[in-house]
Amino acid sequence: MTSVSSPPRTIRIGSRKSQLALVQTYWVQEQLQKNFPDMIFEVHTMSTQGDNILDVALAKIGDKGLFTKELELGMIKEEIDFAVHSLKDLPTNLPAGLALAAITERENPADAVVFHEKYKGQSLETLPEGAVIGTSSLRRLAQLRHKFPHFTFKDVRGNLNTRMAKLDAGEYDALILAVAGLERLGMSDRIHQILPPEISLHAVGQGALGIECRADDAEVIAILKVIEHSQTRDRCLAERSFLRSLEGGCQVPIGVNTEINGDNLTLIGIVASVDGQKLVKDTVTGKAEDAEQLGIELAKTLRQQGATEILEEIFTEIQRGS
């Protein structure tokens, strides 16, 4: 009697429809297909609330799952098996039944400056007073206002190509964007300055991809672990624990920087007021295997230095719509 082998499982991957999201998702699909040539990996796209509302500042919409909620619902309903996110967009508290299964190797997590043609060859330090800087991130806004109070800051929304078009049309003198996003879209040539941590600590999880799936899907979790990068995972778990402990969302002025040396992990964190006037910053170092505990420790230290009051003021401002 001949046994009939079961057909390979088709794994359905969820992605936002934006160009950057698709580049990231197709990369994950390609890596998995290389490792599991007998399996089928299909990409399914969805629009999220953050993609659809482009005329309101991100912080004013409310940031819990702005770019992830629809994908998470797709997983809960079993329409897709896992979703690929820019890790910085993934809330630190996930819906019941879902898990962060893998974190991929991080690209450069720093922020970049892209200048209008007339300022090519310059740096933020040499721009004239009143220069118009575009950013949709309260984190970047707070840190840059702290360092460069003489600039004019203006919100900018839309996908990367839309924002670049606005810059090139002269609506802005410079944009602040993620190095990783520009590099993934083949726009490295547009990067004029990479901001050091002294000027701008990056977002939690920036530069890494977070892959979320159903917590009880052992097969998918095992498959995804193949493309996880352990050092990036430890760094990002420390950052996410820090953010979670401060109860800050993706759109709050909280910046981080992490490094691993041998078995040790160093985490730097900052909490700043939106106007850049108040700022608390500190560092913690410990064993990388205790990454989440390090995040909790640093959050506690910053709370003792006034982070709680700064965050409460920010949440009040956002609720007022200021």
ZINORLIN-V191884 format. One record per backbone hydrogen bond with DSSP energy under -1.0 kcal/mol. NH is the residue of the N-H (numbers start at 1). CO is the residue of the C=O. Records with the same first field share a line. If there is no record, write none. Layout:
BEGIN
NH = CO + CO
END
This chain:
BEGIN
11 = 40
13 = 42
14 = 82
15 = 44
22 = 18
23 = 19
24 = 20
25 = 21
26 = 22
27 = 23
28 = 24
29 = 25
30 = 26
31 = 27
32 = 28
33 = 29
34 = 30
35 = 31
36 = 32
39 = 36
40 = 9
42 = 11
44 = 13
46 = 15
50 = 66
52 = 48
53 = 49
60 = 57
61 = 58
62 = 58
65 = 63
66 = 63
69 = 65
72 = 68
73 = 69
74 = 70
75 = 71
76 = 72
77 = 73
78 = 75
79 = 74
80 = 74
81 = 12
82 = 12
83 = 212
84 = 14
85 = 210
87 = 208
89 = 86
90 = 87
98 = 95
99 = 213
101 = 99 + 211
102 = 211
104 = 209
107 = 207
112 = 177
113 = 193
114 = 175
116 = 173
119 = 116
120 = 117
122 = 119
126 = 123
130 = 150
131 = 128
133 = 152
134 = 174
135 = 154
141 = 137
142 = 138
143 = 139
144 = 140
145 = 141
146 = 142
147 = 143
148 = 144
151 = 148
152 = 131
154 = 133
163 = 159
164 = 160
165 = 161
166 = 162
167 = 163
168 = 164
169 = 165
170 = 167
171 = 166
173 = 132
174 = 132
175 = 114
176 = 134
177 = 112
179 = 110
182 = 178
183 = 179
184 = 180
185 = 181
186 = 183
187 = 182
190 = 187
191 = 188
192 = 113
193 = 113
195 = 111
199 = 196
200 = 196
202 = 256
206 = 203
208 = 205
210 = 85
211 = 102
212 = 83
213 = 99
215 = 97
217 = 214
218 = 216
221 = 217
222 = 218
223 = 219
224 = 220
225 = 221
226 = 223
227 = 224
228 = 225
229 = 103
233 = 229
234 = 230
235 = 231
236 = 232
237 = 233
238 = 234
239 = 235
240 = 236
241 = 237
242 = 238
243 = 239
244 = 240
245 = 241
246 = 242
247 = 244
248 = 243
252 = 249
254 = 252
255 = 270
256 = 202
257 = 268
259 = 266
261 = 264
264 = 261
265 = 286
266 = 259
267 = 284
268 = 257
269 = 282
270 = 255
271 = 280
272 = 253
273 = 278
276 = 273
280 = 271
282 = 269
284 = 267
286 = 265
288 = 263
290 = 287
291 = 288
294 = 290
295 = 291
296 = 292
297 = 293
298 = 294
299 = 295
300 = 296
301 = 297
302 = 298
303 = 299
304 = 300
306 = 303
307 = 302
310 = 306
311 = 307
312 = 308
313 = 309
314 = 310
315 = 311
316 = 312
317 = 313
318 = 314
319 = 315
320 = 316
322 = 317
END
